[in-house]
Amino acid sequence: MKIGNKNLIAGNWKMNGLKKDLSFLHNLLLFIKNKKLKSTEVLICPPFTLIDTFSNLSKNTPLKIGAQDCHFEESGAYTGEISANMLKNLGVSYVILGHSERRGYYKENNHLINSKIKIAQKSGLKTILCIGETLSERKKNSTLRVIGRQIKDSLKGNIDPMNLEIAYEPVWAIGTGRIPSAEDIFLVHAFIKDKLDSFYGKKAKNIRILYGGSVNSKNISSIFGIDNVTGALIGGGSLKISEFKSLVTQSIKY
Ligand code: PGA
């Protein structure tokens, strides 16, 4: 269900994508042009290496291009890193921050993610903060406690709710084909919405709350039917053009 603004369908390509995958983009751009999307915003977050090309080809189209991460400083001696300013310079609109793969493999914590959100927003990027519990946290009934802490600590200080989206991604649902029950998604999204309302008051209504983790063309309709689900963050399902087009088409109804 969308509240005021459009649903967001975001494809996270992770470490996938080569030059030959430009055909995906051409196909998607044509599809979007013909669909005349009124209720849905479509975002693709390719790897850094394809951002410039994707961004150039999507200029003056409704398709948005995003990044999957950025550094926490504006510039400096950080070999191999990419700053938010550099992304903005390439025409990027969004950056995903705090994805559980970055939290897990690169030990990113809420404090670091908070710095990244701030620098990204300062550079003029919209930020998608990912949060979610692990399976053992869920089994211990700690889901809401963990999510509450992730939100509180990642959004500490001066954060602009107008440039913020939240993606609830249970870690155990990512790439596994398993998703929480509709009731569980409902409860977590309602909890997140409450938190955001208490932080930002009226401005919180601009923040979309995406669900992510094994979203596919068979389950997206039921997920989008849940209150306070205003978008989806899609990994595997965003890599195949036919599947991604089906996801976008189905999201238009909500
Ligand atoms: P998945 O990934 O759709 O492949 O489960 C989602 C994500 O990690 O954002």
Boltz pocket constraint, residues with backbone or C-beta under 6 A from the ligand:
constraints:
  - pocket:
      binder: B
      contacts: [[A, 12], [A, 169], [A, 173], [A, 174], [A, 175], [A, 176], [A, 212], [A, 213], [A, 214], [A, 215], [A, 233], [A, 234], [A, 235], [A, 236], [A, 237]]
      max_distance: 6.0
